[in-house]
Structures are given as C-alpha cells and as structure tokens.
Amino acid sequence: MKILKFKYTKKIDDVSERVFIPLTQPAMLYSGIDVTNLEPELQAKVIQELAEVINERDLAIGAKIAEFGLGFKSFMPAKMDDIDISYKGNTCPELIAEKAPNLAGS
C-alpha cells in the first residue's frame, strides 16, 4: 500500500500537511490486467473471479472508512508539494520484485 505525505495548498493562505492513502492516482493511461489472449471461457472466469476479489476489497475498504469515520478525498497534483512516498504491506515495490519478478517495473 502506498502512503503519501505532502503539503496541500488550496489557496495561498490555506496550506495543510496531509497523510493520504491513494486508492487511485492521476494517469494518462489505463493500467490493468490484459486478458485479451485468453480463450473466451477462461477470460470470463478470470473476469468473474477478479470482479469478486475487487468487490471484496472495495467492501473491506468501505467498512474501514466507516469504522474510523473517514471520508474519500481527491487532491490536485499541481497543488501538492514536498511529497514523501512510503509503502506498507505487500505492495512495496521491492516485495513485488522479489515475489513476482515478471510484474516488477510493469
């Protein structure tokens, strides 16, 4: 999991220090899992199983947001300064490189 710490400037006189767990990030490209080369039956199975995993993840995240009384926010990258990125858990780039070298750097 990626964690961002940064200064956010809404207005010149409205600057705040933020600690943020991004669920998405700005991008010019779609990033995801390409199932094009799978046979139609396997493609359907993969799509169904990933949909279930993603739904379970989203429900778990929603439950934690509610449990701690948090809200979903969006930040404009152009207003973010002094960004410090850290990782927690199984999504650390070094762990990915070690456990699934074919995914590292993709």
URBELLIN-V58096 format. One record per residue. OMEGA is omega in whole degrees, 0 to 359 (NA if undefined). NEAR is the number of other C-alpha atoms within 8 Angstrom. D_LAST is the distance of its C-alpha to the last C-alpha in Angstrom with 2 decimals. Layout:
omega->OMEGA near->NEAR d_last->D_LAST
omega->OMEGA near->NEAR d_last->D_LAST
This chain:
omega->179 near->9 d_last->16.64
omega->176 near->11 d_last->16.38
omega->179 near->12 d_last->19.85
omega->170 near->13 d_last->20.93
omega->184 near->12 d_last->24.35
omega->171 near->12 d_last->25.71
omega->179 near->12 d_last->28.87
omega->181 near->12 d_last->29.23
omega->175 near->11 d_last->31.91
omega->177 near->7 d_last->33.32
omega->182 near->6 d_last->36.35
omega->183 near->6 d_last->37.74
omega->181 near->5 d_last->39.76
omega->181 near->7 d_last->37.32
omega->179 near->10 d_last->34.63
omega->173 near->7 d_last->33.19
omega->184 near->8 d_last->31.04
omega->167 near->9 d_last->28.34
omega->196 near->8 d_last->26.29
omega->175 near->7 d_last->23.72
omega->182 near->8 d_last->21.26
omega->174 near->8 d_last->18.93
omega->172 near->4 d_last->18.30
omega->175 near->4 d_last->16.62
omega->180 near->5 d_last->15.88
omega->180 near->5 d_last->16.81
omega->175 near->5 d_last->14.45
omega->186 near->4 d_last->15.27
omega->167 near->4 d_last->12.83
omega->175 near->5 d_last->12.68
omega->182 near->4 d_last->9.57
omega->186 near->4 d_last->10.27
omega->181 near->4 d_last->10.99
omega->181 near->5 d_last->12.34
omega->184 near->6 d_last->15.57
omega->187 near->5 d_last->17.21
omega->178 near->5 d_last->17.87
omega->173 near->7 d_last->19.62
omega->184 near->6 d_last->23.40
omega->181 near->6 d_last->24.83
omega->179 near->6 d_last->26.27
omega->177 near->8 d_last->23.12
omega->179 near->11 d_last->21.15
omega->180 near->8 d_last->23.86
omega->180 near->8 d_last->23.75
omega->180 near->8 d_last->20.00
omega->180 near->8 d_last->20.44
omega->182 near->8 d_last->23.54
omega->178 near->8 d_last->22.22
omega->177 near->8 d_last->19.11
omega->179 near->8 d_last->21.57
omega->179 near->8 d_last->23.79
omega->181 near->8 d_last->21.23
omega->178 near->8 d_last->20.08
omega->178 near->8 d_last->23.81
omega->178 near->8 d_last->24.75
omega->181 near->8 d_last->22.19
omega->177 near->8 d_last->23.50
omega->179 near->8 d_last->27.06
omega->178 near->8 d_last->26.55
omega->179 near->8 d_last->25.13
omega->179 near->8 d_last->28.08
omega->179 near->8 d_last->30.51
omega->177 near->8 d_last->29.40
omega->179 near->10 d_last->29.66
omega->182 near->8 d_last->33.16
omega->183 near->7 d_last->34.14
omega->177 near->6 d_last->33.64
omega->182 near->6 d_last->34.87
omega->176 near->7 d_last->31.72
omega->178 near->5 d_last->30.65
omega->181 near->4 d_last->27.55
omega->173 near->4 d_last->27.11
omega->179 near->4 d_last->25.15
omega->177 near->7 d_last->25.00
omega->181 near->6 d_last->24.83
omega->182 near->6 d_last->22.44
omega->180 near->4 d_last->25.19
omega->181 near->9 d_last->27.54
omega->178 near->12 d_last->25.42
omega->177 near->7 d_last->26.29
omega->184 near->7 d_last->25.91
omega->175 near->9 d_last->22.59
omega->182 near->7 d_last->21.83
omega->174 near->8 d_last->18.63
omega->183 near->7 d_last->18.94
omega->178 near->9 d_last->17.46
omega->175 near->9 d_last->19.57
omega->190 near->6 d_last->19.11
omega->181 near->7 d_last->16.37
omega->176 near->10 d_last->13.39
omega->183 near->11 d_last->13.84
omega->180 near->7 d_last->10.77
omega->178 near->6 d_last->13.15
omega->179 near->9 d_last->14.05
omega->180 near->13 d_last->10.69
omega->181 near->12 d_last->10.33
omega->186 near->7 d_last->13.91
omega->183 near->6 d_last->14.09
omega->185 near->8 d_last->11.05
omega->179 near->8 d_last->9.83
omega->179 near->5 d_last->8.06
omega->184 near->8 d_last->5.64
omega->176 near->9 d_last->5.59
omega->180 near->4 d_last->3.80
omega->NA near->3 d_last->0.00
